[in-house]
Amino acid sequence: MSPASMASAACVDDISAAGLFLRTVAMVPAAHYLAASLLALLILFYNLFEFHFLRDLLHGFRGDPVVLTFNPASKIYEGVVSKCRIFHRRYLPTPWLASPHLQTAFLHFFGRPPCVTYRRQLFSVRDGGTIALDWLLASDVAGGYSNMDKAISKDDTAPLVIVIPGLTSDSASPYVKHLTYVMAKQGWNVVVSNHRGLAGISITSDCFYNAGWTEDIREVINHLHQEYPKAHIFAVGTSVGANILVKYLGEDEDNTPVTGAASICSPWDLVVCDRFLTRKPVQRLYNRALTMGLKDYAKLHKPVLARLANWEGIRKSCSVREFDSHATCLVGKFETVDTFYRCCSSVNFTGNIVVPLLCISALDDPLCTKEAIPWDECRANKNIVLATTAHGGHLAYFEGLTAQSLWWVEAVREFLSVLHASPFIHGQKKAPTHGLHSLLESSIDKVPFVNVMEDGMVAAMTSDGAHDEHKEDLHNPINHDMKPENEVAYGDQSGDRTVVDADLQQSAVSLGQGVEEESSDNAIPDVTASVTGSMNQLSQRYRTSMWLLTYIAIVTTWPLVGSVLHNIFRKKLKGFQPAAWIRR
């Protein structure tokens, strides 16, 4: 056979093979291709949203152990955490919520919270801002008739738990209701310290909260400690609230009345979390969702933010970083966004914490990445125990087939209960100082009255619209006798309601306006004495510093001065020096 005929035969064979392949492909039913496409999409969806159902199934739904990180010499672990049974068991998420994204979304949209009814107290801080404190007492969940007018006695010894919600969250959030109900069911009193501008309260000053704003929780804790000195105070922070709590504990060190604390799903390092939210498509979705919540918060307080920040930039923000650039940095006087993140990251304060602290984080948290967890810092501090789980999502941790409970809520309850019964609770070594700074407070009107606006916001009413007959005793922070027109109910679709208490603390001292002559005569000597004492302390420190600086100057410059003096007086001292010295 000639070469030409062989090449022609090979071409025919190739065409025949290709045609045979196409014929074979055409013979496969279209339903099979559809099934293969659906399987590929299912695998992509399974990996994209980090499902672990098959893994749990292969392991017989045994769950994963809780990994504890602590200092080997930690008495908090030996005396408290080691006695908590929940940390020595495995955590198994709800099987039909076997994904951190499903858990987080289910908590946000459903959550299945218990029905609770809060008592509201409006607390005024020194810069004129207003904070809503929502109380849930042990008697409110004890069953039977609950007297909503009952107040806490100043001699009450029941432990008091302060809850700090996360970003744009308040007392109506499902996970907050889970925590408050469980702690109150145990016989403890619970108060939720809502952030400024949330829980239906308007902004009454030029200060806004942020991820590192600790002044509000500091004033709230000190106020509650003064009101109930016999009650042990515990604090629980969630998400951004956990970052604020840890930062506060590190700042105040021994100078805090908090006896124990828990940090749940803290971001720890805001710079790392900011980079994490822009890394993957799913995280970008969370970033947009958080930004929408911040923009909704900004719209509630547009008159104030439009004056203090870049409102056009806020309106066009598509990420948390952009919002912080146009709002948080301008209001908080931060140079850049990264400066704000670095200054407010709680990881920088973990080394100073002296209060027993339990930290819980999920390694699959879709918002607060595990890369930001300070493993070494927690291990170096004897007062911190870090508990990490393989799954749990962000603040979710649903467990059981019905997903009626949150694992971390039970962990916090057991930890605080064992800590309260142990000798390792923290005792405040120094009392908070309220000297001259506490006297020179803002002169913004802080009378204890509430004005309910048409848009549903609640704000402090000025003295022009107030009457003396409505004033109440400031030592009773829980609602007593409230006029019907000043009562506001709010809640979710579950029918929860909140009784608003208008007992706004009148802590401002106006020097020179609206003060009676007798109180002015008493205030001036106090201020003079405080100023005199401060000046004496400054003068004493100044003299000590001057002597110390003189000593340092002499010691550091003596070699040079000595050599110069030796050269100058060498000839004059020649007759008094030994011969060996002269030869040198």
Buried (B, 14 or more C-beta within 10 A) or exposed (E): EEEEEEEEEEEEEEEEEEEEEEEEEEEEEEEEEEEEEEEEEEEEEBEEBBBBBEEBEEEEEEBBEBEBBBBEEBBBBEBBBBBBEBBEEEBBBBEEBBBBBBBBBBBBEEBBBBEBBBBBBBBBBBBBBBBBBBBBBBBBBEEEEEEBEBBBEEEBEBBBBBBBBBBBBBBBBBBBBBBBBBBBBBBBBBBBBBBBBBBBBBBBBEBBBBBBBBBBBBBBBBBBBBBBEEBBBBBBBBBBBBBBBBBBBBBBBEBBBBBBBBBBBBBBBBBBBBBBBEEEEBBBEBBBBBBBBBBEBBEBBEEBBBEBBBBEBBEEBEBBBBBBBBBBBBBBEBEEBBEBBBBBBBBBBBEBBBBBBBBBBBBBBBBBBBEBBBEEBBBEBBBBBBBBBBBBBBBBBBBEEEBEBBBBBBBBBBBBBBBBEBEBBBEBEEEBEEEBEEEEBBBBBBBBBBBBEEEEBBBBBEEEEBEEEBEBEEEBBBBBEBEEEBBBEBBEEBEBBBBBBBBBBEBBBBEEEEEEEEEEEEBEEEBEEBEEEEEEEEEEEEEEEEEEEEEEEEEEEEEEEEEEEEEEEEEEEEEEEEEEEEEE
